[in-house]
Amino acid sequence: MIFVENLKKNLVVATLVLIYFTQNTFYLYQGVSQYADILLSFFFLTALICANHLSDKKYITLAAFFIGCCMWTKNEGIMLAFLYMLFYLPLLFNKAHIKYTIAGIALPLLAVSIFKIGYAGANDIVSKQGHDTLKLLTSADRYQLIYQYFCKNVQEKFRVAAYAFYLYILVSIIKRQMPHKQMWLILLCLLGYMMVYVITPQGLDWHLNTSQDRVMNQLLPALIYVISLRLSDIHLPLFKKKIF
């Protein structure tokens, strides 16, 4: 989808993105292992792509549907959906569009509600919060450990994505453009994920070691998509001629 979104704007960027995902062994491993993280990343990416076409009302319905699917897929998807709807509140919930939003989100929201009420137990991270939460939030050691694991995962599994992000920032500075709204959304989602680790009742080292790379992977396609949108505006002389 990222390839197709960029194809007519910049064939070079579209091709590089495609090569990156076909050569990203960690991403492919998560996919063939059938982890729900890749499915969640797909729904979130699709919702972001739809958000760039909201002038067409059918994309409002699709955006709401896919963000509802995020909620249905994993608990983390509930946070992604909440932040997404917060960022696009004026578009999704104004008087002219709200019926399209409801039409899209109704079915996945119904499925989530039935599952949560009828079958799922209480989330351990939420249910175990109490008087120790403030102590966890003010523990500098926890933030330091989370940051150390984050740097380790970036270095070992997301190095190319990090370089692409630095290039995105550089291009934004050169062109005197603020980061995309969607980039702020992704960074806020990442911050939200890291804050969950701060307050987790589980052993922090174990929790980070078993899940941080996977939740980072949930945001990878969306991050690469937003980066590619800005880089697609760069056209080298050799590729100025339109292919399609």
BALOBA-1460 file (C-alpha; in Angstrom, 3 decimals):
// residues 244
<rec num="1" residu="m" x="0.000" y="0.000" z="0.000"/>
<rec num="2" residu="i" x="2.841" y="2.386" z="0.773"/>
<rec num="3" residu="f" x="4.381" y="1.530" z="-2.601"/>
<rec num="4" residu="v" x="1.139" y="2.285" z="-4.442"/>
<rec num="5" residu="e" x="0.567" y="5.531" z="-2.489"/>
<rec num="6" residu="n" x="3.996" y="6.825" z="-3.572"/>
<rec num="7" residu="l" x="4.245" y="5.251" z="-7.010"/>
<rec num="8" residu="k" x="2.916" y="8.158" z="-9.059"/>
<rec num="9" residu="k" x="4.710" y="10.775" z="-6.980"/>
<rec num="10" residu="n" x="8.183" y="9.283" z="-6.756"/>
<rec num="11" residu="l" x="9.106" y="5.900" z="-8.205"/>
<rec num="12" residu="v" x="12.485" y="5.872" z="-6.440"/>
<rec num="13" residu="v" x="11.034" y="6.364" z="-2.945"/>
<rec num="14" residu="a" x="8.240" y="3.880" z="-3.621"/>
<rec num="15" residu="t" x="10.748" y="1.249" z="-4.743"/>
<rec num="16" residu="l" x="13.105" y="1.840" z="-1.799"/>
<rec num="17" residu="v" x="10.229" y="1.427" z="0.643"/>
<rec num="18" residu="l" x="9.189" y="-1.821" z="-1.026"/>
<rec num="19" residu="i" x="12.756" y="-3.156" z="-0.900"/>
<rec num="20" residu="y" x="13.053" y="-2.162" z="2.751"/>
<rec num="21" residu="f" x="10.035" y="-4.204" z="3.803"/>
<rec num="22" residu="t" x="10.961" y="-7.214" z="1.664"/>
<rec num="23" residu="q" x="14.445" y="-7.242" z="3.258"/>
<rec num="24" residu="n" x="13.401" y="-6.486" z="6.855"/>
<rec num="25" residu="t" x="13.858" y="-9.913" z="8.433"/>
<rec num="26" residu="f" x="12.476" y="-8.925" z="11.839"/>
<rec num="27" residu="y" x="9.279" y="-7.547" z="10.282"/>
<rec num="28" residu="l" x="8.880" y="-10.613" z="8.072"/>
<rec num="29" residu="y" x="9.490" y="-12.949" z="11.007"/>
<rec num="30" residu="q" x="6.722" y="-11.249" z="12.982"/>
<rec num="31" residu="g" x="4.402" y="-11.667" z="10.006"/>
<rec num="32" residu="v" x="5.030" y="-15.346" z="9.315"/>
<rec num="33" residu="s" x="4.734" y="-16.038" z="13.046"/>
<rec num="34" residu="q" x="1.147" y="-14.749" z="12.710"/>
<rec num="35" residu="y" x="1.517" y="-12.356" z="15.611"/>
<rec num="36" residu="a" x="-1.354" y="-9.899" z="15.927"/>
<rec num="37" residu="d" x="1.133" y="-7.004" z="15.970"/>
<rec num="38" residu="i" x="1.524" y="-7.050" z="12.184"/>
<rec num="39" residu="l" x="-2.236" y="-7.141" z="11.684"/>
<rec num="40" residu="l" x="-2.567" y="-4.169" z="14.023"/>
<rec num="41" residu="s" x="0.140" y="-2.310" z="12.111"/>
<rec num="42" residu="f" x="-1.789" y="-2.949" z="8.890"/>
<rec num="43" residu="f" x="-5.055" y="-1.552" z="10.270"/>
<rec num="44" residu="f" x="-3.323" y="1.522" z="11.706"/>
<rec num="45" residu="l" x="-1.441" y="2.187" z="8.468"/>
<rec num="46" residu="t" x="-4.651" y="1.847" z="6.453"/>
<rec num="47" residu="a" x="-6.454" y="4.271" z="8.753"/>
<rec num="48" residu="l" x="-3.652" y="6.819" z="8.209"/>
<rec num="49" residu="i" x="-3.817" y="6.406" z="4.445"/>
<rec num="50" residu="c" x="-7.594" y="6.873" z="4.523"/>
<rec num="51" residu="a" x="-7.107" y="10.028" z="6.618"/>
<rec num="52" residu="n" x="-5.256" y="11.604" z="3.695"/>
<rec num="53" residu="h" x="-8.309" y="11.129" z="1.480"/>
<rec num="54" residu="l" x="-11.094" y="12.259" z="3.811"/>
<rec num="55" residu="s" x="-12.475" y="14.691" z="1.246"/>
<rec num="56" residu="d" x="-14.160" y="11.577" z="-0.169"/>
<rec num="57" residu="k" x="-16.794" y="10.484" z="2.367"/>
<rec num="58" residu="k" x="-16.283" y="6.776" z="1.705"/>
<rec num="59" residu="y" x="-12.786" y="7.131" z="3.159"/>
<rec num="60" residu="i" x="-14.298" y="8.491" z="6.365"/>
<rec num="61" residu="t" x="-16.217" y="5.233" z="6.729"/>
<rec num="62" residu="l" x="-13.126" y="3.205" z="5.869"/>
<rec num="63" residu="a" x="-10.934" y="5.165" z="8.298"/>
<rec num="64" residu="a" x="-13.438" y="4.592" z="11.107"/>
<rec num="65" residu="f" x="-13.729" y="0.916" z="10.223"/>
<rec num="66" residu="f" x="-9.979" y="0.306" z="10.277"/>
<rec num="67" residu="i" x="-9.446" y="2.247" z="13.481"/>
<rec num="68" residu="g" x="-12.238" y="0.123" z="14.968"/>
<rec num="69" residu="c" x="-10.347" y="-2.952" z="13.769"/>
<rec num="70" residu="c" x="-7.309" y="-1.685" z="15.689"/>
<rec num="71" residu="m" x="-9.426" y="-1.779" z="18.858"/>
<rec num="72" residu="w" x="-10.651" y="-5.268" z="17.999"/>
<rec num="73" residu="t" x="-7.181" y="-6.684" z="17.288"/>
<rec num="74" residu="k" x="-5.183" y="-5.878" z="20.448"/>
<rec num="75" residu="n" x="-5.475" y="-3.874" z="23.644"/>
<rec num="76" residu="e" x="-2.803" y="-1.507" z="22.334"/>
<rec num="77" residu="g" x="-5.116" y="-0.763" z="19.440"/>
<rec num="78" residu="i" x="-7.564" y="0.901" z="21.821"/>
<rec num="79" residu="m" x="-4.946" y="3.532" z="22.617"/>
<rec num="80" residu="l" x="-4.079" y="3.941" z="18.927"/>
<rec num="81" residu="a" x="-7.768" y="4.406" z="18.107"/>
<rec num="82" residu="f" x="-8.285" y="6.929" z="20.895"/>
<rec num="83" residu="l" x="-5.324" y="9.081" z="19.821"/>
<rec num="84" residu="y" x="-6.271" y="8.797" z="16.140"/>
<rec num="85" residu="m" x="-9.829" y="9.970" z="16.803"/>
<rec num="86" residu="l" x="-8.481" y="12.762" z="19.001"/>
<rec num="87" residu="f" x="-6.274" y="14.019" z="16.161"/>
<rec num="88" residu="y" x="-9.083" y="13.792" z="13.597"/>
<rec num="89" residu="l" x="-11.948" y="14.798" z="15.871"/>
<rec num="90" residu="p" x="-13.167" y="17.760" z="13.739"/>
<rec num="91" residu="l" x="-13.300" y="15.645" z="10.584"/>
<rec num="92" residu="l" x="-14.703" y="12.403" z="11.946"/>
<rec num="93" residu="f" x="-17.315" y="13.802" z="14.308"/>
<rec num="94" residu="n" x="-18.678" y="16.957" z="12.735"/>
<rec num="95" residu="k" x="-22.371" y="17.024" z="11.814"/>
<rec num="96" residu="a" x="-21.758" y="16.296" z="8.155"/>
<rec num="97" residu="h" x="-19.477" y="13.304" z="8.717"/>
<rec num="98" residu="i" x="-20.521" y="11.629" z="11.954"/>
<rec num="99" residu="k" x="-22.981" y="9.259" z="10.251"/>
<rec num="100" residu="y" x="-20.156" y="7.951" z="8.038"/>
<rec num="101" residu="t" x="-17.914" y="7.529" z="11.078"/>
<rec num="102" residu="i" x="-20.581" y="5.595" z="12.977"/>
<rec num="103" residu="a" x="-21.276" y="3.414" z="9.929"/>
<rec num="104" residu="g" x="-17.611" y="2.454" z="9.761"/>
<rec num="105" residu="i" x="-16.824" y="1.896" z="13.427"/>
<rec num="106" residu="a" x="-20.121" y="0.302" z="14.532"/>
<rec num="107" residu="l" x="-19.369" y="-3.346" z="13.667"/>
<rec num="108" residu="p" x="-15.812" y="-3.591" z="15.087"/>
<rec num="109" residu="l" x="-16.872" y="-1.581" z="18.146"/>
<rec num="110" residu="l" x="-19.764" y="-3.996" z="18.716"/>
<rec num="111" residu="a" x="-17.374" y="-6.953" z="18.457"/>
<rec num="112" residu="v" x="-14.980" y="-5.353" z="20.957"/>
<rec num="113" residu="s" x="-17.818" y="-4.594" z="23.376"/>
<rec num="114" residu="i" x="-19.197" y="-8.155" z="23.269"/>
<rec num="115" residu="f" x="-15.745" y="-9.646" z="23.782"/>
<rec num="116" residu="k" x="-14.720" y="-7.308" z="26.594"/>
<rec num="117" residu="i" x="-18.012" y="-7.580" z="28.467"/>
<rec num="118" residu="g" x="-18.765" y="-11.248" z="27.880"/>
<rec num="119" residu="y" x="-15.430" y="-13.044" z="27.678"/>
<rec num="120" residu="a" x="-12.306" y="-11.043" z="28.465"/>
<rec num="121" residu="g" x="-11.030" y="-10.655" z="32.001"/>
<rec num="122" residu="a" x="-9.762" y="-7.404" z="33.419"/>
<rec num="123" residu="n" x="-6.549" y="-6.076" z="31.890"/>
<rec num="124" residu="d" x="-3.782" y="-6.744" z="34.418"/>
<rec num="125" residu="i" x="-1.989" y="-3.444" z="33.796"/>
<rec num="126" residu="v" x="-5.168" y="-1.440" z="34.401"/>
<rec num="127" residu="s" x="-6.623" y="-3.547" z="37.207"/>
<rec num="128" residu="k" x="-3.427" y="-3.578" z="39.267"/>
<rec num="129" residu="q" x="-2.936" y="0.159" z="39.378"/>
<rec num="130" residu="g" x="-3.126" y="1.620" z="42.882"/>
<rec num="131" residu="h" x="-1.133" y="3.513" z="45.453"/>
<rec num="132" residu="d" x="2.145" y="2.255" z="43.923"/>
<rec num="133" residu="t" x="1.434" y="3.943" z="40.579"/>
<rec num="134" residu="l" x="2.806" y="7.319" z="41.676"/>
<rec num="135" residu="k" x="5.946" y="5.620" z="42.930"/>
<rec num="136" residu="l" x="6.412" y="3.939" z="39.556"/>
<rec num="137" residu="l" x="5.848" y="7.208" z="37.696"/>
<rec num="138" residu="t" x="8.528" y="8.991" z="39.717"/>
<rec num="139" residu="s" x="11.159" y="6.256" z="39.479"/>
<rec num="140" residu="a" x="14.050" y="7.538" z="37.343"/>
<rec num="141" residu="d" x="15.509" y="4.033" z="37.082"/>
<rec num="142" residu="r" x="12.441" y="2.802" z="35.193"/>
<rec num="143" residu="y" x="12.703" y="5.570" z="32.594"/>
<rec num="144" residu="q" x="16.410" y="4.861" z="32.184"/>
<rec num="145" residu="l" x="15.833" y="1.128" z="31.661"/>
<rec num="146" residu="i" x="13.040" y="1.765" z="29.145"/>
<rec num="147" residu="y" x="15.295" y="4.159" z="27.228"/>
<rec num="148" residu="q" x="18.174" y="1.665" z="27.240"/>
<rec num="149" residu="y" x="15.954" y="-1.059" z="25.780"/>
<rec num="150" residu="f" x="14.557" y="1.409" z="23.238"/>
<rec num="151" residu="c" x="18.052" y="2.380" z="22.034"/>
<rec num="152" residu="k" x="19.043" y="-1.295" z="21.882"/>
<rec num="153" residu="n" x="15.998" y="-2.200" z="19.778"/>
<rec num="154" residu="v" x="16.528" y="0.750" z="17.445"/>
<rec num="155" residu="q" x="20.166" y="-0.235" z="16.955"/>
<rec num="156" residu="e" x="19.459" y="-3.920" z="16.365"/>
<rec num="157" residu="k" x="16.084" y="-3.974" z="14.592"/>
<rec num="158" residu="f" x="15.062" y="-0.494" z="13.461"/>
<rec num="159" residu="r" x="18.317" y="1.154" z="12.382"/>
<rec num="160" residu="v" x="17.210" y="1.861" z="8.810"/>
<rec num="161" residu="a" x="13.921" y="3.334" z="10.063"/>
<rec num="162" residu="a" x="15.902" y="5.564" z="12.448"/>
<rec num="163" residu="y" x="18.113" y="6.816" z="9.590"/>
<rec num="164" residu="a" x="14.993" y="7.483" z="7.518"/>
<rec num="165" residu="f" x="13.506" y="9.441" z="10.420"/>
<rec num="166" residu="y" x="16.662" y="11.571" z="10.710"/>
<rec num="167" residu="l" x="16.494" y="12.222" z="6.964"/>
<rec num="168" residu="y" x="12.837" y="13.219" z="7.344"/>
<rec num="169" residu="i" x="13.790" y="15.762" z="10.023"/>
<rec num="170" residu="l" x="16.642" y="17.088" z="7.859"/>
<rec num="171" residu="v" x="14.395" y="17.507" z="4.809"/>
<rec num="172" residu="s" x="11.757" y="19.205" z="6.970"/>
<rec num="173" residu="i" x="14.350" y="21.689" z="8.256"/>
<rec num="174" residu="i" x="15.718" y="22.393" z="4.768"/>
<rec num="175" residu="k" x="12.216" y="22.903" z="3.352"/>
<rec num="176" residu="r" x="11.164" y="24.843" z="6.458"/>
<rec num="177" residu="q" x="8.176" y="22.591" z="6.993"/>
<rec num="178" residu="m" x="6.777" y="21.317" z="10.262"/>
<rec num="179" residu="p" x="6.492" y="17.529" z="10.689"/>
<rec num="180" residu="h" x="3.241" y="16.095" z="9.388"/>
<rec num="181" residu="k" x="0.290" y="15.888" z="11.709"/>
<rec num="182" residu="q" x="0.503" y="12.126" z="11.335"/>
<rec num="183" residu="m" x="4.131" y="12.130" z="12.462"/>
<rec num="184" residu="w" x="3.095" y="13.810" z="15.723"/>
<rec num="185" residu="l" x="0.374" y="11.171" z="16.086"/>
<rec num="186" residu="i" x="2.869" y="8.318" z="15.648"/>
<rec num="187" residu="l" x="5.331" y="9.845" z="18.107"/>
<rec num="188" residu="l" x="2.540" y="10.331" z="20.643"/>
<rec num="189" residu="c" x="1.507" y="6.687" z="20.207"/>
<rec num="190" residu="l" x="5.117" y="5.639" z="20.791"/>
<rec num="191" residu="l" x="5.266" y="7.788" z="23.928"/>
<rec num="192" residu="g" x="2.019" y="6.199" z="25.123"/>
<rec num="193" residu="y" x="3.501" y="2.737" z="24.665"/>
<rec num="194" residu="m" x="6.592" y="3.673" z="26.661"/>
<rec num="195" residu="m" x="4.470" y="5.132" z="29.470"/>
<rec num="196" residu="v" x="2.650" y="1.800" z="29.792"/>
<rec num="197" residu="y" x="5.997" y="0.248" z="30.668"/>
<rec num="198" residu="v" x="6.526" y="2.870" z="33.353"/>
<rec num="199" residu="i" x="3.391" y="1.765" z="35.214"/>
<rec num="200" residu="t" x="3.403" y="-1.951" z="34.374"/>
<rec num="201" residu="p" x="2.932" y="-4.228" z="37.401"/>
<rec num="202" residu="q" x="4.981" y="-6.897" z="35.641"/>
<rec num="203" residu="g" x="8.734" y="-7.214" z="36.050"/>
<rec num="204" residu="l" x="9.958" y="-4.303" z="33.940"/>
<rec num="205" residu="d" x="13.043" y="-6.021" z="32.524"/>
<rec num="206" residu="w" x="10.987" y="-9.078" z="31.511"/>
<rec num="207" residu="h" x="8.190" y="-6.946" z="30.056"/>
<rec num="208" residu="l" x="10.577" y="-4.884" z="27.954"/>
<rec num="209" residu="n" x="12.531" y="-7.898" z="26.780"/>
<rec num="210" residu="t" x="9.433" y="-9.772" z="25.624"/>
<rec num="211" residu="s" x="7.369" y="-7.017" z="24.028"/>
<rec num="212" residu="q" x="9.015" y="-3.650" z="23.365"/>
<rec num="213" residu="d" x="10.361" y="-4.573" z="19.928"/>
<rec num="214" residu="r" x="6.931" y="-5.902" z="18.930"/>
<rec num="215" residu="v" x="5.014" y="-2.773" z="19.941"/>
<rec num="216" residu="m" x="7.598" y="-0.648" z="18.135"/>
<rec num="217" residu="n" x="6.998" y="-2.837" z="15.095"/>
<rec num="218" residu="q" x="3.294" y="-1.976" z="15.260"/>
<rec num="219" residu="l" x="4.143" y="1.620" z="14.363"/>
<rec num="220" residu="l" x="6.845" y="0.876" z="11.780"/>
<rec num="221" residu="p" x="4.690" y="0.827" z="8.596"/>
<rec num="222" residu="a" x="2.908" y="4.022" z="9.639"/>
<rec num="223" residu="l" x="6.255" y="5.706" z="10.358"/>
<rec num="224" residu="i" x="7.739" y="4.672" z="7.005"/>
<rec num="225" residu="y" x="4.564" y="5.806" z="5.229"/>
<rec num="226" residu="v" x="4.675" y="9.304" z="6.710"/>
<rec num="227" residu="i" x="8.401" y="9.610" z="6.017"/>
<rec num="228" residu="s" x="7.858" y="8.506" z="2.421"/>
<rec num="229" residu="l" x="5.246" y="11.228" z="1.873"/>
<rec num="230" residu="r" x="7.824" y="13.938" z="2.551"/>
<rec num="231" residu="l" x="10.674" y="12.252" z="0.729"/>
<rec num="232" residu="s" x="8.434" y="11.745" z="-2.313"/>
<rec num="233" residu="d" x="8.447" y="15.512" z="-2.791"/>
<rec num="234" residu="i" x="12.151" y="15.296" z="-3.636"/>
<rec num="235" residu="h" x="12.770" y="14.679" z="-7.330"/>
<rec num="236" residu="l" x="16.250" y="14.087" z="-8.692"/>
<rec num="237" residu="p" x="16.824" y="15.349" z="-12.279"/>
<rec num="238" residu="l" x="17.204" y="11.780" z="-13.526"/>
<rec num="239" residu="f" x="13.692" y="10.907" z="-12.380"/>
<rec num="240" residu="k" x="11.793" y="14.095" z="-13.236"/>
<rec num="241" residu="k" x="9.990" y="12.405" z="-16.107"/>
<rec num="242" residu="k" x="6.756" y="10.790" z="-14.973"/>
<rec num="243" residu="i" x="6.686" y="7.033" z="-15.466"/>
<rec num="244" residu="f" x="2.892" y="6.703" z="-15.174"/>
